[in-house]
Amino acid sequence: MREEDARDLLKRMLDAAIAAADPAAVLAPALPEKPAGRCIVIGAGKSAAAMARAVELAWPDVDLSGVVVTRYGHAVPTDRIVVREAAHPVPDEAGHRAAAEILATAQAAGPDDLVLALISGGGSALMTLPAPPLTLEDKRAVNRLLLASGLTIEDMNRVRRRLSLVKGGGLARAARPARLVTLAISDVPGDDPSAIASGPTVPDPTAGEDLSHLVVRLGPNLPAAARDILLRPAEPQSDFSPDFRMIATPQMSLEAAAEVARAAGITPLLLGDALEGEASQLGIAMAGIARAVAAHGTPAPAPAVLLSGGETTVTIGDRKPGRGGRNTEFLLGLALSLDGHPGIHALAADTDGIDGTEDAAGAIIGPDTLSQARKNGLNPRDHLDGHDSYSLFDRVGALIRTGPTLTNVNDFRAILIA
């Protein structure tokens, strides 16, 4: 397969994965019956504004109002639902104000109202209302520690739910006695409702757990107020049963990408939508599978594509990091392990269009990526060790820039063995 054909196919698979999670296409069929009274919309996440607009278009004749918060640059025009913007992944004052506004909006709902919660990935940082006596600065410090900790997303959410007034079911309790329906786009391994945006409309299943081991992992820089809350026993929650509807998931997006592969005569191998672990180490493991396909035709003969989703982690350590994200770090680990293996190309990107905090969704590599980097005077191993994958791929023109996609079903990875 020609280089340009391989790259085009990989990009078309990414486009299909993103399109399968477009709120404009998937939200309306999941809406409940129209309410007799008001519909009050609340929500948070990278897709919250696009979801709010989809509700407005689907229900032009319903008394709609409400407020949602999304990431800076992810807003879309709306007519009846207010859209706020805030920072991600580290919370800011705008997110703090928006969370308080969303909570007050939920509390104002009456028994005849429908509260429609629109939840998507990123909502945890965007809707930040710390449990007293925790301050916003304390919460920001905790978020920075979490992002550099190497903890799994499940453990991060254990911490976030315990420290919040709105997460772990906080919004659901605030909306009583109104009927509450949640529409969600999953960005988490296993599509656990309590993990998407840290579960603001579902009970916290870990409320009674001992989190002392996570306090140890987060280290001595953990703010004292956060340490006290995390070490304090919390009451298990079983006082409500949520109406929670998943409208898009990573698996749905992988299956859409697989259809593109099949149409091109390529065998898709779906390795899972919930792969986790250190990004560069997963790259090494995936290189081994790709080599097996190329050399032995197992688990399938070439041409084939390895598709996977989930959320890896990048453990920074004490060294000051360069510029990078988990997807570009995965690809650099993969490229180093493949070492220019002929006929293997790969793409990895965050489906929200932003890999980490950079301006690229991810990158795309081929057999000549490392040689191009070295011709530019770059040492790929040094860039991996320094968590500076973005800079390397930027220099060789391998970054993928989609801009905000207004959805988020986590990471998409495709390794094409031609």
C-alpha positions, 0 to 999 in steps of 0.5 A, a space after each residue: 500500500 502506498 504511503 499516501 493511501 495508508 495515511 488517508 485510510 487511517 484518517 478516514 477511520 478516525 473521521 468515522 470514529 468521531 462521526 459516530 459520536 456526533 451529538 447531532 446524529 446520536 442524541 435525539 433518539 435517546 430523548 425521553 418523552 417530552 415533558 408536560 411542563 418545563 425542561 431544565 437542561 444542565 450539563 458539563 463536558 467537552 460535548 456539552 454545548 453541542 449536546 445542548 444545541 442538539 436538544 434545542 433542535 430536537 425539541 423546538 416546541 418544548 419550554 427549554 432553559 438551563 445552563 451547561 459548561 464546556 471547554 474554552 473553544 468548544 462552545 456552539 451558538 444556542 438559543 435557549 440554553 446558556 453555554 459557559 466556558 471554562 478551563 480543562 484539564 486544570 479547573 479555573 474560576 470560570 468553571 467554579 462559577 459555572 458549577 455553582 450556577 448549574 447546581 442552583 439551576 438544578 435546585 430550582 427545578 420543581 416536581 413537574 419539571 424534567 431535568 435533562 443532564 448532558 454529561 460528557 468527558 471533561 466534565 469533572 474539571 469543567 464543573 468544579 465545586 469543592 466540598 468545604 473546607 476545600 478551596 478552588 486553589 486546593 482543587 487545582 493543586 489536586 488536579 495537577 497532582 492527579 495528572 502527573 500521578 500515573 493513577 488510572 482514570 478509575 482512581 482519579 475519579 475516586 478522588 474527584 468524587 470524594 472532594 466535590 459537591 456536585 460529583 458522585 450524585 451531587 447534581 441528582 440530589 440537588 434536582 429533587 423532586 424533579 424527574 432527572 434523565 441523563 444523556 451521556 457520551 462515554 469517554 471512560 474504560 468500561 462506560 461506567 456512569 459513575 466515572 463519566 465526568 465523575 458521575 454527577 447524576 449517579 451514586 458514588 459506588 466507592 463512597 465507603 472505600 478507604 482511600 488512604 492508599 491514594 493519599 500516599 500515592 499523591 504524596 506530601 504536596 496534597 493540600 491538607 484539606 483534601 487529605 483530611 476529606 479523603 481519609 474521612 469515612 464517607 457514607 455509602 449512597 443508595 438513595 436513588 436510582 438514576 435514569 441514565 442513557 448512553 448515547 455514544 461510547 468508544 466501542 461504537 466508534 471503534 465499530 464505525 472505524 472497522 466498517 471503513 477498514 472492511 470497505 477498503 479490504 482491510 481486516 479490522 481487529 478490535 483489541 478493546 475499548 478500555 486499554 490502559 497503562 503507561 502510554 509508551 509501554 502500550 506502544 511497545 506491546 502493540 508493536 509486538 502484535 503488529 510484528 506478529 501480524 506481519 511475520 506470522 499472520 496472527 492473530 490475522 493475516 495482513 492487510 489488517 488494522 489493530 483498533 483500540 480505545 481507552 485512556 493511557 497514562 503518562 507518569 512524569 516523574 521528577 524531570 521537567 516534561 517537554 510538550 506532549 500528550 498520551 497519544 503522541 507518547 504512545 506513538 513514539 514508543 510504538 515507533 521506537 519499538 517498530 524501528 522502521 518496520 516496513 509496511 506498518 503505519 499508525 495513528 493515535 488521537 484523542 477524539 475531542 481534538 486535543 491530546 493533553 493540553 496541546 493544539 493537536 489531536 494526535 499524530 500519524 507515523 510510518 516506516 520513515 518517521 524516525 529516520 525523518 526525525 534523525 535527519 532533522 537532528 532529533 534524538 527520538 529516545 531523548 524525546 520519549 524520555 523527556 515526554 516531548 513527543 509533540 515537539 518531535 512530531 511537529 518537526 516532522 509534520 506528523 501531527 494531526 490537527 482537527 480542532 475541537 470535535 465537540 465530542 469525546 469518546 476518549 482515545 482512538 488508536 489504529 495500527 495498519 499492517 499492509 
